[in-house]
Amino acid sequence: MRSLRQMMPGLAVGAAVFAMAGPAFALDEITFGTNWVAEAEHGGFYQAVVDGTYEKYGLKVTIVPKAEEAMLLGGKINFYMVGNLLQTFSAAEQSVPVEVVAAIFQKEPQIIMAHPESGLKTFGDLAKLKSIIIGDDLFISGYQWMKSTYPGITDEQRKPYDYSIAPFLADKDSGQQGYVTSEPYAVKKAGGFDPTVFLLYDAGYTTTSTMIEGMQEYVKANPDITKRFVEASIIGWYNYLYGDNKATNDLIKKDNPDMDDAQIAFSIKQMKDYGIVVSGAATDGGIGCLTDAQVKDFYDKMVTAKVVKAGLDLSKVYTTEFVCKGLGKELMK
């Protein structure tokens, strides 16, 4: 789920055909759909287009911003960027034949932010707030987990989110959902203060995020293409976070004029400071790492919180085959 971002069409981005060393050959064409408009949070994928990494892996990749999973199911795109593991659990429950092949974000960037005047120190202190502004999607998932894990948090505190920070700015006894890479920047810009930030992941809501998903049939039939797409994307993310990303950021701003250098710089810093991309399993396994233990941990928590059903067979909706091999770690500076 997203918040406080202008909804606007993005431009498709394609990598040009090239000739590798030796005999020329045609690149395998891939269409990848992201779930929002161009932004720093998608930067590694754009980086792999801009700096030729996908080409080096024998791929011609077209990025389709603000795509939907239905496009994957309908064969319009080859891979899709899934928000978090709850969508994967839903696929298992509904027998949707998709499969997650990598988790670029070790931590979902979802936060609850509060006014510094509230004096909150821990996630459990959110129970002291008069209201917490939460959207419908987060209310039926993360908020139910919040209530089950931190008993002082109640339904009565919840106020619907209208995708504006104005109500939050006006009420010093309120909290609001957001992304650590976005909303704190907007609050600072509009309200002149840094909000107190609580990352749901660090409080125990341990879903991975920004995951690459394909159709089960496609992944099974094209393991080499899948492997190359995942690995090139991993390299793209290392290069974006730790290398020269100027040309990539210029492309992001071109595709999404609402982005500016300050917002992009803030998002990249937050991704690094909060360990959104490199932390946990990715510290040793490399960007994109997804393990059985991670999936089980979050699934068990969601069952306990009565967000998802117990007894789901998750074996078909994700694979660890293509990740956790330490690829690209030497690029981290």
C-alpha positions as CSV (number, residue, x, y, z in Angstrom):
1,M,0.0,0.0,0.0
2,R,1.1,3.5,-0.7
3,S,0.3,6.9,0.6
4,L,0.7,10.6,-0.2
5,R,2.0,10.1,-3.7
6,Q,0.5,11.7,-6.8
7,M,-1.1,9.1,-9.0
8,M,0.2,9.7,-12.5
9,P,1.1,7.6,-15.6
10,G,4.7,6.5,-15.9
11,L,6.6,5.9,-19.0
12,A,7.8,2.5,-20.0
13,V,11.5,2.1,-19.9
14,G,13.4,-0.3,-22.3
15,A,16.9,-1.4,-22.6
16,A,18.4,-1.4,-26.1
17,V,19.5,-4.5,-27.9
18,F,23.3,-4.9,-27.8
19,A,25.9,-7.3,-29.1
20,M,27.9,-9.1,-26.4
21,A,31.5,-10.1,-26.9
22,G,31.6,-12.7,-29.5
23,P,28.7,-13.5,-31.9
24,A,25.8,-11.2,-31.7
25,F,22.5,-12.7,-30.4
26,A,19.0,-11.5,-29.6
27,L,18.3,-10.5,-26.0
28,D,15.5,-12.3,-24.1
29,E,12.8,-9.7,-23.6
30,I,11.3,-9.2,-20.2
31,T,8.5,-6.9,-19.1
32,F,8.5,-6.0,-15.4
33,G,5.6,-4.2,-13.7
34,T,6.2,-2.1,-10.6
35,N,3.3,-1.3,-8.3
36,W,3.7,2.4,-8.3
37,V,5.1,5.3,-10.3
38,A,8.9,5.8,-10.7
39,E,10.6,6.5,-7.4
40,A,13.8,5.8,-5.5
41,E,12.2,2.8,-3.9
42,H,12.3,1.2,-7.4
43,G,15.7,2.6,-8.2
44,G,17.7,-0.7,-8.5
45,F,15.5,-1.9,-11.3
46,Y,15.9,1.4,-13.2
47,Q,19.6,1.3,-12.5
48,A,19.9,-2.1,-14.2
49,V,18.3,-0.7,-17.3
50,V,20.3,2.6,-17.4
51,D,23.8,1.1,-16.7
52,G,23.3,-1.9,-19.0
53,T,23.3,-4.6,-16.3
54,Y,20.2,-6.3,-17.8
55,E,21.9,-6.2,-21.2
56,K,25.0,-7.8,-19.7
57,Y,22.8,-10.6,-18.5
58,G,21.3,-11.1,-22.0
59,L,18.0,-9.3,-21.3
60,K,16.0,-6.5,-22.8
61,V,13.9,-5.3,-19.9
62,T,10.9,-2.9,-20.1
63,I,9.7,-1.5,-16.9
64,V,6.0,-0.7,-16.7
65,P,5.3,1.6,-13.7
66,K,2.0,1.3,-11.7
67,A,1.2,-2.1,-13.0
68,E,-1.2,-4.5,-11.4
69,E,-1.0,-8.2,-10.6
70,A,-3.8,-8.8,-13.0
71,M,-1.4,-7.9,-15.8
72,L,0.8,-10.8,-14.7
73,L,-2.1,-13.2,-14.5
74,G,-3.2,-12.1,-17.9
75,G,0.2,-12.5,-19.5
76,K,0.7,-8.8,-20.2
77,I,4.0,-8.8,-18.1
78,N,6.5,-11.4,-17.2
79,F,7.3,-10.4,-13.6
80,Y,5.5,-8.2,-11.1
81,M,6.6,-6.3,-8.0
82,V,4.6,-7.6,-5.0
83,G,4.2,-5.4,-2.0
84,N,4.6,-7.9,0.9
85,L,4.1,-11.5,2.0
86,L,0.5,-11.0,2.8
87,Q,-0.2,-11.0,-0.9
88,T,1.7,-14.2,-1.2
89,F,-0.3,-15.8,1.6
90,S,-3.5,-14.7,-0.2
91,A,-2.2,-16.3,-3.4
92,A,-1.8,-19.6,-1.5
93,E,-5.2,-19.4,0.0
94,Q,-6.9,-18.6,-3.3
95,S,-4.7,-21.0,-5.3
96,V,-3.4,-18.2,-7.5
97,P,-0.5,-19.8,-9.6
98,V,2.1,-17.2,-8.8
99,E,5.6,-17.6,-7.3
100,V,7.8,-15.1,-5.5
101,V,11.5,-15.5,-6.7
102,A,13.2,-12.7,-4.7
103,A,12.7,-10.2,-1.9
104,I,14.5,-7.0,-2.6
105,F,13.5,-5.3,0.6
106,Q,14.3,-7.2,3.8
107,K,12.0,-4.8,5.7
108,E,8.7,-3.4,4.5
109,P,9.1,0.4,4.9
110,Q,5.7,0.8,6.6
111,I,5.7,3.1,9.6
112,I,3.5,4.8,12.2
113,M,4.7,8.3,12.8
114,A,3.8,10.6,15.8
115,H,4.5,14.1,16.8
116,P,7.6,14.6,18.9
117,E,5.6,16.4,21.5
118,S,3.7,13.2,22.3
119,G,6.9,11.9,24.0
120,L,6.4,8.3,22.7
121,K,9.5,6.1,23.1
122,T,8.4,2.6,22.1
123,F,6.0,1.1,19.6
124,G,3.7,0.1,22.5
125,D,3.5,3.8,23.5
126,L,1.2,4.2,20.4
127,A,-1.6,3.1,22.7
128,K,-1.3,6.5,24.4
129,L,-2.4,8.4,21.3
130,K,-5.9,9.7,20.9
131,S,-6.1,8.6,17.3
132,I,-4.0,6.6,14.7
133,I,-4.8,7.4,11.1
134,I,-4.8,4.2,9.2
135,G,-6.0,3.2,5.7
136,D,-8.3,0.3,5.0
137,D,-5.7,-2.1,3.7
138,L,-3.4,-1.7,6.7
139,F,-6.3,-1.8,9.1
140,I,-7.3,-5.3,8.1
141,S,-3.7,-6.5,8.2
142,G,-0.9,-4.7,10.1
143,Y,-3.3,-2.9,12.5
144,Q,-4.8,-6.2,13.6
145,W,-1.3,-7.5,14.3
146,M,-0.6,-4.3,16.2
147,K,-3.7,-4.9,18.4
148,S,-2.8,-8.5,19.1
149,T,0.8,-7.8,19.9
150,Y,0.5,-4.5,21.7
151,P,-2.8,-4.9,23.7
152,G,-3.2,-1.2,24.5
153,I,-3.8,-0.3,20.9
154,T,-7.6,-0.4,20.1
155,D,-10.1,-0.2,17.2
156,E,-11.4,3.0,18.8
157,Q,-8.1,4.8,18.1
158,R,-8.3,4.2,14.4
159,K,-9.3,7.0,12.1
160,P,-9.6,6.5,8.3
161,Y,-6.7,7.7,6.2
162,D,-7.6,10.1,3.3
163,Y,-4.1,10.2,1.8
164,S,-3.3,13.6,3.2
165,I,-1.0,14.5,6.1
166,A,-3.1,17.6,6.9
167,P,-5.1,15.9,9.7
168,F,-2.0,14.5,11.2
169,L,-0.2,17.9,11.2
170,A,-3.3,19.5,12.8
171,D,-3.5,17.0,15.7
172,K,-0.5,16.6,18.0
173,D,-2.2,13.7,19.7
174,S,-2.4,11.6,16.5
175,G,-0.3,9.0,14.7
176,Q,-0.4,8.2,11.1
177,Q,0.7,5.4,8.8
178,G,3.3,6.1,6.1
179,Y,6.5,4.9,4.5
180,V,9.8,5.6,6.2
181,T,11.1,6.7,2.8
182,S,8.4,9.2,2.1
183,E,6.0,10.6,4.7
184,P,8.7,11.9,7.2
185,Y,10.1,14.0,4.4
186,A,6.6,15.4,3.6
187,V,6.0,16.2,7.3
188,K,9.3,18.0,7.6
189,K,8.6,19.9,4.4
190,A,5.0,20.9,5.2
191,G,5.1,21.0,9.0
192,G,8.7,22.0,9.7
193,F,9.5,19.2,12.2
194,D,10.8,15.6,12.1
195,P,8.2,13.2,13.3
196,T,8.9,10.3,15.7
197,V,9.0,7.2,13.5
198,F,8.2,3.6,14.4
199,L,9.0,1.0,11.7
200,L,6.5,-1.8,11.9
201,Y,9.2,-4.3,10.9
202,D,11.4,-3.4,13.8
203,A,8.4,-3.8,16.1
204,G,7.9,-7.4,14.9
205,Y,5.9,-7.1,11.7
206,T,8.5,-9.0,9.8
207,T,7.4,-9.1,6.3
208,T,9.8,-8.7,3.4
209,S,8.7,-6.3,0.6
210,T,9.3,-5.2,-3.0
211,M,9.4,-8.9,-4.1
212,I,9.7,-10.2,-7.6
213,E,6.8,-12.5,-8.6
214,G,6.2,-14.5,-11.7
215,M,3.7,-17.1,-12.8
216,Q,4.6,-20.6,-11.6
217,E,4.4,-22.0,-15.1
218,Y,6.6,-19.3,-16.5
219,V,9.3,-19.7,-13.8
220,K,9.3,-23.5,-14.2
221,A,9.6,-23.2,-17.9
222,N,12.2,-20.4,-17.9
223,P,14.5,-20.9,-14.9
224,D,17.5,-19.4,-16.8
225,I,15.7,-16.2,-17.7
226,T,14.3,-16.0,-14.2
227,K,17.8,-16.5,-12.7
228,R,19.3,-13.8,-14.9
229,F,16.5,-11.3,-14.3
230,V,16.8,-11.8,-10.5
231,E,20.6,-11.6,-10.5
232,A,20.7,-8.6,-12.7
233,S,18.2,-6.8,-10.6
234,I,20.3,-7.6,-7.5
235,I,23.3,-6.1,-9.1
236,G,21.2,-3.1,-10.2
237,W,20.2,-2.5,-6.6
238,Y,23.8,-2.6,-5.3
239,N,24.9,-0.2,-8.0
240,Y,21.9,2.1,-7.2
241,L,22.5,2.3,-3.5
242,Y,26.3,2.3,-3.5
243,G,27.4,3.4,-7.0
244,D,26.8,6.2,-9.4
245,N,23.0,6.6,-9.6
246,K,22.7,10.1,-11.2
247,A,21.6,8.9,-14.6
248,T,19.0,6.6,-13.0
249,N,17.7,9.4,-10.8
250,D,17.4,11.7,-13.9
251,L,15.3,9.0,-15.5
252,I,13.1,8.6,-12.4
253,K,12.5,12.3,-12.4
254,K,11.7,12.3,-16.1
255,D,9.1,9.5,-15.7
256,N,7.7,11.0,-12.5
257,P,8.1,14.8,-12.4
258,D,6.8,14.9,-8.8
259,M,10.1,13.5,-7.8
260,D,13.0,15.9,-7.0
261,D,16.6,15.4,-6.0
262,A,15.9,16.1,-2.3
263,Q,13.1,13.5,-2.1
264,I,15.2,10.9,-3.9
265,A,18.2,11.6,-1.6
266,F,16.0,11.3,1.5
267,S,14.6,8.0,0.3
268,I,18.0,6.5,-0.4
269,K,19.3,7.6,3.0
270,Q,16.3,6.1,4.8
271,M,16.7,2.8,2.9
272,K,20.3,2.6,4.1
273,D,19.8,4.0,7.6
274,Y,16.9,1.6,8.4
275,G,18.3,-1.4,6.7
276,I,15.4,-1.7,4.3
277,V,17.4,-3.4,1.6
278,V,20.5,-4.7,3.3
279,S,19.9,-6.2,6.8
280,G,18.9,-9.6,8.2
281,A,19.2,-12.4,5.7
282,A,20.6,-10.1,3.1
283,T,23.7,-9.2,5.2
284,D,25.3,-12.5,4.4
285,G,23.0,-13.8,1.6
286,G,23.0,-10.6,-0.4
287,I,20.2,-8.3,-1.7
288,G,17.1,-10.2,-2.7
289,C,17.6,-13.0,-0.1
290,L,14.4,-14.8,1.0
291,T,14.5,-17.8,3.4
292,D,12.0,-20.4,4.6
293,A,12.5,-19.1,8.1
294,Q,11.5,-15.6,7.1
295,V,8.3,-16.7,5.5
296,K,7.4,-19.0,8.4
297,D,8.1,-16.4,11.0
298,F,5.8,-13.8,9.4
299,Y,3.1,-16.4,8.5
300,D,2.9,-17.7,12.1
301,K,2.5,-14.1,13.3
302,M,-0.3,-13.4,10.9
303,V,-2.0,-16.7,11.9
304,T,-1.8,-15.7,15.6
305,A,-3.2,-12.3,14.8
306,K,-6.0,-13.9,12.8
307,V,-5.1,-12.1,9.7
308,V,-4.6,-15.2,7.6
309,K,-5.8,-18.8,7.8
310,A,-3.7,-21.5,9.5
311,G,-2.7,-24.6,7.5
312,L,-1.9,-22.9,4.1
313,D,0.5,-24.7,1.8
314,L,3.0,-22.0,0.9
315,S,5.4,-24.3,-0.9
316,K,4.2,-23.3,-4.4
317,V,4.0,-19.5,-4.0
318,Y,7.6,-18.7,-3.3
319,T,11.1,-20.2,-3.9
320,T,14.5,-19.6,-2.5
321,E,16.2,-21.1,-5.5
322,F,17.5,-17.9,-7.1
323,V,18.7,-15.9,-4.1
324,C,20.8,-15.9,-0.9
325,K,24.0,-16.7,-2.8
326,G,25.9,-13.5,-1.8
327,L,25.9,-12.1,-5.3
328,G,27.1,-8.5,-5.6
329,K,28.1,-8.0,-2.0
330,E,31.5,-6.7,-3.1
331,L,29.7,-3.7,-4.7
332,M,28.6,-2.5,-1.3
333,K,30.8,0.5,-0.3
